[in-house]
Amino acid sequence: MKIMYSLLVAVCFAILVPGSASAHKVFEKELEKQYKGTINASCNTCHVAKKEKTVRNKFGDLFAKEFKGKDFSKKWNEMERDDQKVYEKSDMIPAFQKALKKIKAMKPEKSEETYDQLIATFKLDGIKEKKKKKK
């Protein structure tokens, strides 16, 4: 009986408590939008896999450099949900778009392809081809 009760409590908790949101999801969604829904981006697009999310890869470091002093995540996390949406549209997305435009033209070390080409051909870490929905 204790097991059933514990299971019921766990299920109710999972349903009633929303998952933790992240300011980074805004950037992930915007990157996917920039490539017209042909890609799926993940945390590993900018962060090193299986490491804390404070550890960035080279692509993520380029964005960090462009965002220097803006503290998007800290500010976003301190806001209420409605204010977060406004902040995303007014500050975060325009800054991301500006940085992405610059970064897409760059080439990683020892690469003949630009970041734009690597993303579009699913060769950048954390980028996968979006699966087409079956009809």
N, C-alpha and C positions, 0 to 999 in steps of 0.2 A: 504494500500500500504506500509506503514511503517513497518508493521508486516512482510510482504513478503520480504522486503529488509533486515530487521534484520535477518530473518530466512536464507536467502541466504548467508549473510555475515557469520553467525555462521557455516553453513554447509561448506563453502569454507575454513574457518579457521580450522575446525576440520579435513578436508582432507589434507590441505597443511602443517599444523604444526604437526610434528611427536610427538607421546606420549613421555613422559619423560622416559628415560631409567634409569636403576639402576645397580650399581655394584653388588647388591645382586642377581640379576637375574642369574648371572654367577654361583653363589653357588647353587641356586635353580635348575638350569639345570644340573649341575654336580651331585647333589644328586640324581636326577631322573635317570641320566645315570648310576650311581653306582648300582642302583637297576633295571637295564636292562629295563627301561621303564615301569615297573609295577606299579609305584607310580606317583602321582601328588603331588608335594610339593607346599606350599604357603608361604607367608610372615610369617604366624602364626606358621610355623615350628620353627622359631627362635625368633619371636617377639610376644609380648602379643597382642591378638586381641583387636581391637578398642582403642589402645593406640598409642602414637607417636612411630615411628619406631626406636627411640633411646632406647625404653624400651624392653628388651629382656626377654625371659623365661629362664628356667634352661638350656635347650638344646642350646639356643643362647649364654648364658653366657659361656658355655664351649668353644664354638668357639671363642668368644671374648678373653677369656684367652689365647687360643692358638695363636691368631693373635695379641696379645698385642704389640703395638709399630709399627705395619705395616701400619696402616691408609689406608687400601685398598680403601675404598669408597672415601676418600678425594683425594687421588692421582688419582683415576680413573676419578672422576668428573672434574678434572683440565685438562684432556687430550682431544685431538682430537679423533674422532671415530677410525681412523686407528691405532693410538697409543694405544687406549683402548684395541683393539683386541690383540695386541702384548703383552701388560701387563697382560691381562687375561691368556694367554697361558704360559707366562714365569714366572709369579709370583703368581697370584691368584689361578689358578686351582691346581698347585702343592702343595701350602700351604693348600688349602682346602682338598685335597686328604690325605695329611699327618695327618691333624687334624681329619678328619673323621675316618681314620683307628684307631686312638687312642680312639676317643669318642665312636665309635660303640661297643667297648668291655666293656664300662662302664655301670653301672646300676644306674638308678635314685634312689633317696631315696625312701624307702618303696616299691621297686619293685624287683621282682624275675627275671624279664626279662632285657636283655641288651637293649641299644638303638637300636642296630641292629635288635633285635627281634621285638621291638616295631614299628620300621619303616616298616619292612617286613610284619607285620600283621596289618598295618594301625592304630595302637593304639596311635601313637604319635600325639600330636596336630599339625594341619596343613598338615597332610599326609592323602591322600585319595587314594583309589585304582583307577588306571587308567582304564577308561572305554574302552573296546575293540571296535574297529570300526566295524560297521555292514557292511557286504559284500553285 
